[in-house]
Amino acid sequence: MILDKTDRAILELLQGDARLTTVELARRINLSTTPCANRIRRLEDAGIICGYHARLNPTLLARSMLVFVQVTLHNTDEATLRSFNEAMLAEPEVLECHMVGGGFDYLIKLRVDDMPAYRDFLAGVLAAMETVENTHSYFVMEEVKETMLLPLMPKQG
């Protein structure tokens, strides 16, 4: 699907505030409401817009500790990878899990309340898996930048 300037403007605005009404969105991009709604529907149908979410404050919801965990598996045959993937999908503390190339197999982004909760995850989930060879954990001291906004518009000069 080819995105024109108007499609990109819609996506940019919805990324910043998914609660914008179609009327307000249409006003901001100087388009009438029906064509704007049709474009949004087309972007949703094409899978470019995958969903709408509320951004929550992890500190206020007992998830203040952010940890990145490198995981190396004993082997990377298809059954082992599938088993590990399924295990990570089942864990609510795991925000992201990426299979990577390089010196280890997976990078996990994890949100927990505190160090005891992290130790529970490490011992109860990762260390309990026979397929896990080793892990290395990195505890975030300061979140400098966190965004899910994809850059869509060209940078202004």
C-alpha positions in Angstrom: 0.0 0.0 0.0 1.4 3.4 -0.9 0.9 6.1 1.7 0.5 9.7 0.6 1.1 12.8 2.7 -2.4 12.8 4.1 -2.2 9.1 5.2 1.1 9.9 6.9 -0.4 12.9 8.6 -3.3 10.8 9.9 -0.9 8.2 11.2 1.3 10.8 12.9 -1.7 12.4 14.7 -3.2 9.1 15.8 0.1 7.9 17.1 0.3 11.0 19.3 -3.3 10.8 20.4 -5.4 7.8 19.4 -8.5 9.4 21.1 -8.8 12.1 18.5 -12.3 12.0 17.0 -12.6 11.7 13.3 -14.0 15.2 13.2 -11.0 16.7 15.0 -8.6 14.6 13.0 -10.2 15.7 9.7 -10.0 19.4 10.9 -6.3 19.1 11.7 -5.4 17.7 8.3 -7.8 19.9 6.4 -10.0 17.1 5.1 -13.7 16.5 5.4 -14.9 13.9 7.9 -16.1 11.1 5.5 -12.9 10.9 3.4 -10.9 11.0 6.7 -12.9 8.1 8.2 -12.5 6.2 4.9 -8.7 6.6 5.0 -8.6 5.5 8.7 -10.7 2.4 7.8 -8.4 1.7 4.8 -5.3 2.0 7.0 -6.9 -0.4 9.6 -8.0 -2.9 6.9 -4.4 -2.9 5.4 -3.0 -3.7 8.9 -1.0 -0.5 9.1 -3.0 0.6 12.1 -2.8 -2.5 14.3 -4.8 -1.3 17.3 -5.3 1.6 19.8 -3.9 1.5 23.3 -3.7 3.6 26.5 -0.2 4.3 27.8 0.0 3.4 31.5 2.3 4.7 34.2 4.3 1.6 35.3 5.5 3.1 38.6 1.9 3.7 39.7 0.9 0.2 38.8 3.7 -1.7 40.7 5.9 -2.3 37.6 8.6 0.3 38.2 11.6 -1.9 37.5 12.6 -2.2 33.9 15.1 -5.0 33.0 16.6 -6.2 29.8 17.6 -9.9 29.8 19.9 -11.5 27.2 19.1 -15.2 26.9 21.2 -17.9 25.4 19.7 -21.3 24.7 21.4 -24.7 24.7 20.4 -25.1 21.1 18.3 -23.4 18.5 16.4 -26.2 16.8 12.8 -25.4 15.8 11.2 -27.2 18.7 13.4 -25.3 21.3 12.7 -22.0 19.7 8.9 -22.7 19.6 8.9 -23.8 23.2 10.8 -20.7 24.4 8.5 -18.4 22.3 5.4 -19.9 23.8 6.8 -19.6 27.3 7.5 -15.9 26.8 4.1 -15.2 25.3 2.5 -16.7 28.5 4.4 -14.3 30.9 2.7 -11.0 31.6 5.9 -9.4 32.9 7.5 -9.9 29.5 6.7 -6.7 27.5 8.9 -7.7 24.5 10.8 -10.7 23.4 13.0 -10.6 20.4 15.0 -13.4 18.7 18.3 -11.8 17.7 21.4 -12.7 15.8 24.8 -12.3 17.4 26.3 -13.5 20.7 23.0 -14.6 22.3 19.6 -15.8 21.2 16.9 -13.6 22.7 16.6 -10.1 24.2 13.7 -9.7 26.6 12.2 -6.5 27.9 10.7 -7.1 31.3 8.7 -5.0 33.8 8.4 -6.0 37.4 7.9 -4.2 40.7 11.2 -4.7 42.4 14.3 -7.0 42.8 12.4 -9.8 44.6 9.9 -9.9 41.7 12.7 -10.0 39.2 14.4 -12.8 41.1 11.1 -14.7 41.1 10.9 -14.4 37.4 14.5 -15.4 36.9 14.2 -18.4 39.1 10.6 -19.4 38.4 10.6 -18.9 34.7 14.0 -18.6 33.0 16.1 -20.8 35.2 13.4 -23.4 35.4 13.5 -23.8 31.6 15.8 -26.7 30.6 16.4 -25.0 27.2 18.0 -21.9 28.8 21.8 -22.1 28.9 22.5 -18.7 30.5 21.2 -15.2 31.0 22.6 -11.7 31.5 20.4 -9.0 33.0 20.7 -5.2 32.6 18.7 -3.1 35.1 17.6 0.3 33.8 18.7 3.1 36.0 17.0 5.9 34.0 14.7 5.8 31.0 16.1 8.4 28.7 13.7 7.8 25.8 10.8 5.4 25.4 8.4 5.7 22.5 6.3 3.5 20.3 5.9 6.4 17.8 7.3 5.4 14.4 8.9 8.3 12.4 6.7 8.9 9.4 7.2 12.4 8.2 10.5 13.7 6.9 12.6 15.7 9.3 12.1 19.5 8.9 15.3 21.2 7.8 
